[in-house]
Amino acid sequence: MVDTSPDARLVGVEDSRGLRTASFALTGVGALIAAAGTTVTWMSAGLRRDLRELLDLEYLGLDLVEGIAALVVSGMVLALLADVRRRPRPPGLRPVGLLLAGLILVALPAWVAVRAEDRAVDEVAVVVARTAGITTGEAAAHVRTDPDLAVRTDSSGVWLSIAGGVLVTLGGVTTLLWSRRRPPDLEGGGP
């Protein structure tokens, strides 16, 4: 038997408001962190024997296609979040959109981290190919085998954007829960 007393409905409203506030906070903070993360160094690369790091290359998130995409997705999350907050009960696609955007914000910087060494080898191979007069493929093989040309990479800067993406994903999950738990007879309002 379902309790339909005013007190029982009020408990549902309080639960719904808590989920709504949590989803807003997680998603908004996550999108801001992911966007801020695109302004830090996502990847640096250089030769292992270059102890003074004279030839190091640094890529901010904004220097990479993935970083620009992460910044755009972060902006879209904030716009979608504002739309979700304006409506008393968001349609199902908006919370799913937030969830997918969070997964994208995790995947893009993670992809940069996974490919960091290959990208660095490609960059160094282009320079070696130009100076040695060989093809880029031959230069890449030399970079991978020659200890004087061995590449080191650091992609620890992507963690800030990944953390923001995780928060957006959690916010998407709580928004989805909120949109499903919210009593249909109640109109907007609340935090």
N, C-alpha and C positions, 0 to 999 in steps of 0.2 A: 504494500500500500504506500502511495506517494504522499508525503506531507506537503500540503499546499497552503499552510498557514502563512501569514505575513512574516513571521519570524523565520520560517524555513526559507522563504524567498529572499529575505534579507541576507541570510548566510550565503546563499548562492551569489548574490550581488557582490558581497565583500570578497568572496573567492575570485569572482570574475574581475573585480577591480585590482586585486593583487596581481593576478596574471597579466592584466593589461599594463599595469605599471612596470612589472618585471620585463615584459616583452619590449616595451618602449625603451626602458633603460638599457637593456642588453643590446638591442639593435642599434639604438642611437650612439651609444658609447663605442660599440664595435665598429660601426661605419666610420666614426671620427678617427679611431685608432688606426684602422686600415688605411684611411686616406692620409693620415700623418705619416704612416709607415712608408708611403711611396716617396717621401722626401728624404729618406735616409739611404745610406749606401746598402743596396741589396747584394752587391757582389763586388769583390775586388780580386784582381788576378795579377800575377806577376811571375817572373822567373825565380826558381828556388835559389839560384846562386846569386841573385841580385839582392845582397844583404842590405844595401842602402835603399832599396825599394825605389830606385830611380825610374824604372820602366813600368811601374805598377799602373794598372788601369782600374778605375773605379766607376761603377755604374750605380747611380741612384735609381730607385724604382721608376722615377719619371724618365730616365734615359732608356728604358726598355719598353717594348711593346706591351709586355705583360703588366708592367707597372702603370702605364697609362690606362690600360684596360681596368686595372684594379681601382684606380682613382675614379674613373667614369662609373664603374659599378657601385662604388661607395656613394657617389652623388645620387645615383639612381635609388639606392637603398634609402637614403634620407628623404628623397621625394616620395617614394612609396610608403615609407613610414608615416609621413605627414598625411598622406591620403588615408591610410589605415586608421590613423587616430581621429580623423574627422568623421568617420562613419561610425554609427552605433554598433553595427555588426558587419565587419568586412566580408565581402564575398570570398569564397574559398581560394580563388587564384592569387589574391594579394598575399596572404600568408605563405602560400607555396612559393610565390615569387621571392619573398624575403628569405625563405629557406634555401632556395636555389642560389640566390645571390651570395649568401653566406658560404655555401660550398664553393662557389667560383672564387670568392675572396680568399679561401684557403688554398685552392688548387693553383691559382696563378703564381703566387710567390713560391709555393712548394715546387712548382715546375722549374722556376728559375734556379732554385737551390739544387735540384736534381741535375740540371743541365749545366751548372756553373763551370765545371771542368771542361766539358766539351766546347762550350762557348769560348773559354779562355784559350784552349788549344787552337781553335779556329782563328781567333784574333792574332795570336802569335804566329801561326802558320802563314797568314797573309803577309806579315812583315818579313818573315824568313824567305818566303817565295819571291818577294820583290828584291831583296838584297842578294839572294843566291841565284836568281834567274831560273828557278825550277817551278814546277806546277804546285798549286796549293795542296793537292793530295800528297805529293812527295814531301812537301814541307811539313804537313801534319804528321806524317809517319816519322820524320826526323824529330819533331817536337815530342812525340810520344816515347821515343827510344833514346834520344841523346840526353845524357844527364846535364849537359850545359844548357839545354833548352827546356828542361823539365819545368812544368807549370805548377804553381801553387794557387789555390783559390780559397776565398773565404766568403761564404754566403750567409753568415750569421745575422746580417741585417734584415733578412726576410722575416724573422720571427715576429717582429712587431706587427707586420701586416697579416701574418698568419693568425696571430692572437686576436686581432680585430675581426678576422673572418670567422674564427671560432665563436666569438661573442655574437656576431650577426647570425650565425647558424643557430645558436642557442636561443636568440631572440626570435628567430623564425619559428622554431619549435614551440616556444611559449605563445607566440601570436596564434599559431595554428590551434593550440590547446584552448586559448582564450576564445577564439572565434567559434569553437565547437561547444564550449561550456556555457557561453553566455546565454541566459534565458531569452527566448525570442520575443517575449512580451514586454521587455524593458527597452526603453529608448536610451540614446546616448547619455552623455554626461560622465561624470567621474574624472579621476585623474588622468 
